[in-house]
């Protein structure tokens, strides 16, 4: 800013006092308080996860085996990656109901691609297909101005149908070992999906906090009219969020195909709801304008831990569903109570 | 005030928020048959006091008495039961519902769950007739003017048989004529034995309307005075600010009116702006007066491309420019500081730093420099004489500080043309003077300023030239010397 005329004191003797938090240098490198507040919320989730692990470990000692714990993380990876993608969209104040169906489409595509392409090309192909699904959502939403809920409700059905059409109504088998190893193998004993999940969580958290894209998504979700009047390309950034969500679904689809050794065109519905649950548990507001990538990742891990733990206790799948739903609601109640006390 | 029992009395009310003493041992009393004004700068504690009295917040200590009986309100409905009603600053009507529906909302008379609309209509009509409401009662209130909506709100308050009526800045968005009507109604309510607690920043109307005035500053009681003991606006200002403020309404006139900067020709937005042409020169402040709904805001929005104009040409420095969206206006150095801060200017959950730098966050290849962002925001706020925490969400700031955040944001862009839409609405005297000073300095530094305002004294004091809009057209252009209140009102209201 070069308008030096404005900094001239007036006859009233304007004093410059911009107070920042006490005890911290007026311009510190990190936003300590915001960081601590967010960490506290996510710390809460982490505590719940640790308590669960210990509890299940007491009941079933094998639960604490490193191989079992790694398996829990592996279970959480697919939902976690989807939850990260969904978080981008939720922050803008939108929602993507089609990511489950996008997983189905891309899983099938990855399977078919893997028959004729090198593994890496098949993976990239799945990512691109996913991104295109997201782009269609994004364009429909920003061009028509119809609410994201309705648009993605429509594309959810369209993509689910496309998955079945492409797959010819049945699962795609005969996935080459090379493809399976590329995505379901391990690096230094850690399964690749887990590595991807962790890396994407960190990258997404940084994108949200330290890029213009992240800052603009928060502004758009906070108030899109404000963002527009501030000259932000609202449509472009919003559409990009859906592309990111679609691409993350593409990666999830490819991982699933590699892990299962087959591509099932009917999967998706469960994944969508679990991913949204993980995102919301992590502190992302459905109304937009506020969200946490690390929170979404923890949410996914929490749900996977609970499911695995209940399985280890031989709880039937039907009851597991009930328990997971209960925990989701409970987590949000606790979060709400904590926030009410804070304000 | 001969009545020994106050309708509403608070004693030693204290309320502390983390780091802030919102109220410190405040006592005051409102009696039947009086209009008692609460006055204070933003952040002085008025809102906290009202919220406490109305049961929105619990005080840390102190007591609230209604008709001499101590009450403890856990929620607004407790306060309402004792006869307290509040007309909110931001209207609390359901916009899609009609006046009738809004009036009976929550108190509908029904027979086995079926609402008796005949009875509701009768009640609504009676309540509204009392207040001389002249708009249709069965269209959604969203289609009524703000003034009419306010009367519906007031009617709803009265229909609960309230005896203590709290009005929080009711005239903030009313025109002079509408305000006058409201004052008549308030005087009638006073005559009918109600105790009215009135909050306003407009000192002139405070003097006109009040029987007594209580002033708060920094959460503490400065004092309560009878109207007859108050010697003009300066007296009130001194109590509010704690010092003599010679500089309210900086006024002043352009030192040098320079060359033409912005020229708008034949701008039309169907239905709201009709063939408007306007030229702004460097160095001048042009005031735009008119009634609410005259098309002033719509004109400004069309100029910056926020709304689509059906025709019209814009020239900057004599060159024709194309502005299709706000982004283009910003690129051309045209800034609009919107009227509705909450909904059009601020992302409330984002921090002050983010909001100030929203227009152009400091970044390289898309990577945001958070440290630089805080420095930039701090620098931009520096000339605005303000204390705020730049890491807190702007939601937590007072109205005056929120306006300063918006100001800082646009000053940081160093635009050439500044359009202010109702820049000081709902802002206290001190902050108002500062904002006026900033506008004048912008003009003095060679920028062009267009100030849209419904505050006539402000328009008269600040403008080098005044244009008046009525029904989408500019109906008058007045030089500084030919403008006075009557002339402007005449042009704004003439049929």
HADDOCK unambig.tbl for C-alpha pairs under 7 A between the chains (distance, minus, plus):
assign (segid A and resid 1 and name CA) (segid B and resid 412 and name CA) 5.43 0.50 0.50
assign (segid A and resid 1 and name CA) (segid B and resid 413 and name CA) 6.92 0.50 0.50
assign (segid A and resid 1 and name CA) (segid B and resid 414 and name CA) 6.53 0.50 0.50
assign (segid A and resid 3 and name CA) (segid B and resid 414 and name CA) 6.49 0.50 0.50
assign (segid A and resid 5 and name CA) (segid B and resid 445 and name CA) 6.64 0.50 0.50
assign (segid A and resid 6 and name CA) (segid B and resid 383 and name CA) 6.40 0.50 0.50
assign (segid A and resid 6 and name CA) (segid B and resid 441 and name CA) 6.77 0.50 0.50
assign (segid A and resid 7 and name CA) (segid B and resid 383 and name CA) 5.03 0.50 0.50
assign (segid A and resid 14 and name CA) (segid B and resid 383 and name CA) 6.97 0.50 0.50
assign (segid A and resid 14 and name CA) (segid B and resid 385 and name CA) 5.21 0.50 0.50
assign (segid A and resid 15 and name CA) (segid B and resid 385 and name CA) 5.39 0.50 0.50
assign (segid A and resid 16 and name CA) (segid B and resid 382 and name CA) 4.77 0.50 0.50
assign (segid A and resid 16 and name CA) (segid B and resid 383 and name CA) 6.48 0.50 0.50
assign (segid A and resid 16 and name CA) (segid B and resid 385 and name CA) 5.49 0.50 0.50
assign (segid A and resid 16 and name CA) (segid B and resid 386 and name CA) 6.84 0.50 0.50
assign (segid A and resid 17 and name CA) (segid B and resid 382 and name CA) 6.88 0.50 0.50
assign (segid A and resid 17 and name CA) (segid B and resid 385 and name CA) 6.82 0.50 0.50
assign (segid A and resid 17 and name CA) (segid B and resid 386 and name CA) 6.10 0.50 0.50
assign (segid A and resid 17 and name CA) (segid B and resid 387 and name CA) 5.39 0.50 0.50
assign (segid A and resid 18 and name CA) (segid B and resid 378 and name CA) 6.21 0.50 0.50
assign (segid A and resid 18 and name CA) (segid B and resid 382 and name CA) 6.86 0.50 0.50
assign (segid A and resid 18 and name CA) (segid B and resid 386 and name CA) 6.54 0.50 0.50
assign (segid A and resid 18 and name CA) (segid B and resid 387 and name CA) 5.05 0.50 0.50
assign (segid A and resid 18 and name CA) (segid B and resid 388 and name CA) 5.62 0.50 0.50
assign (segid A and resid 18 and name CA) (segid B and resid 389 and name CA) 6.72 0.50 0.50
assign (segid A and resid 19 and name CA) (segid B and resid 387 and name CA) 5.86 0.50 0.50
assign (segid A and resid 19 and name CA) (segid B and resid 388 and name CA) 5.53 0.50 0.50
assign (segid A and resid 19 and name CA) (segid B and resid 389 and name CA) 5.19 0.50 0.50
assign (segid A and resid 20 and name CA) (segid B and resid 389 and name CA) 4.92 0.50 0.50
assign (segid A and resid 20 and name CA) (segid B and resid 390 and name CA) 6.18 0.50 0.50
assign (segid A and resid 21 and name CA) (segid B and resid 389 and name CA) 6.77 0.50 0.50
assign (segid A and resid 27 and name CA) (segid B and resid 371 and name CA) 6.78 0.50 0.50
assign (segid A and resid 27 and name CA) (segid B and resid 374 and name CA) 6.60 0.50 0.50
assign (segid A and resid 27 and name CA) (segid B and resid 375 and name CA) 6.54 0.50 0.50
assign (segid A and resid 28 and name CA) (segid B and resid 371 and name CA) 6.87 0.50 0.50
assign (segid A and resid 29 and name CA) (segid B and resid 371 and name CA) 5.54 0.50 0.50
assign (segid A and resid 210 and name CA) (segid B and resid 367 and name CA) 5.69 0.50 0.50
assign (segid A and resid 210 and name CA) (segid B and resid 368 and name CA) 4.70 0.50 0.50
assign (segid A and resid 210 and name CA) (segid B and resid 369 and name CA) 6.82 0.50 0.50
assign (segid A and resid 210 and name CA) (segid B and resid 370 and name CA) 6.98 0.50 0.50
assign (segid A and resid 211 and name CA) (segid B and resid 366 and name CA) 5.43 0.50 0.50
assign (segid A and resid 211 and name CA) (segid B and resid 367 and name CA) 4.27 0.50 0.50
assign (segid A and resid 211 and name CA) (segid B and resid 368 and name CA) 4.58 0.50 0.50
assign (segid A and resid 212 and name CA) (segid B and resid 366 and name CA) 5.26 0.50 0.50
assign (segid A and resid 212 and name CA) (segid B and resid 367 and name CA) 6.17 0.50 0.50
assign (segid A and resid 212 and name CA) (segid B and resid 368 and name CA) 5.67 0.50 0.50
assign (segid A and resid 219 and name CA) (segid B and resid 347 and name CA) 6.00 0.50 0.50
assign (segid A and resid 222 and name CA) (segid B and resid 347 and name CA) 5.10 0.50 0.50
assign (segid A and resid 222 and name CA) (segid B and resid 348 and name CA) 6.81 0.50 0.50
assign (segid A and resid 222 and name CA) (segid B and resid 349 and name CA) 6.49 0.50 0.50
assign (segid A and resid 223 and name CA) (segid B and resid 347 and name CA) 5.43 0.50 0.50
assign (segid A and resid 225 and name CA) (segid B and resid 344 and name CA) 5.82 0.50 0.50
assign (segid A and resid 226 and name CA) (segid B and resid 344 and name CA) 4.71 0.50 0.50
assign (segid A and resid 226 and name CA) (segid B and resid 345 and name CA) 5.06 0.50 0.50
assign (segid A and resid 226 and name CA) (segid B and resid 346 and name CA) 6.07 0.50 0.50
assign (segid A and resid 226 and name CA) (segid B and resid 347 and name CA) 6.63 0.50 0.50
assign (segid A and resid 228 and name CA) (segid B and resid 326 and name CA) 6.71 0.50 0.50
assign (segid A and resid 229 and name CA) (segid B and resid 306 and name CA) 6.82 0.50 0.50
assign (segid A and resid 229 and name CA) (segid B and resid 326 and name CA) 5.31 0.50 0.50
assign (segid A and resid 230 and name CA) (segid B and resid 326 and name CA) 6.98 0.50 0.50
assign (segid A and resid 230 and name CA) (segid B and resid 358 and name CA) 6.77 0.50 0.50
assign (segid A and resid 230 and name CA) (segid B and resid 359 and name CA) 5.26 0.50 0.50
assign (segid A and resid 231 and name CA) (segid B and resid 326 and name CA) 5.41 0.50 0.50
assign (segid A and resid 231 and name CA) (segid B and resid 327 and name CA) 3.82 0.50 0.50
assign (segid A and resid 231 and name CA) (segid B and resid 330 and name CA) 6.70 0.50 0.50
assign (segid A and resid 231 and name CA) (segid B and resid 359 and name CA) 6.63 0.50 0.50
assign (segid A and resid 232 and name CA) (segid B and resid 327 and name CA) 6.84 0.50 0.50
assign (segid A and resid 289 and name CA) (segid B and resid 349 and name CA) 6.98 0.50 0.50
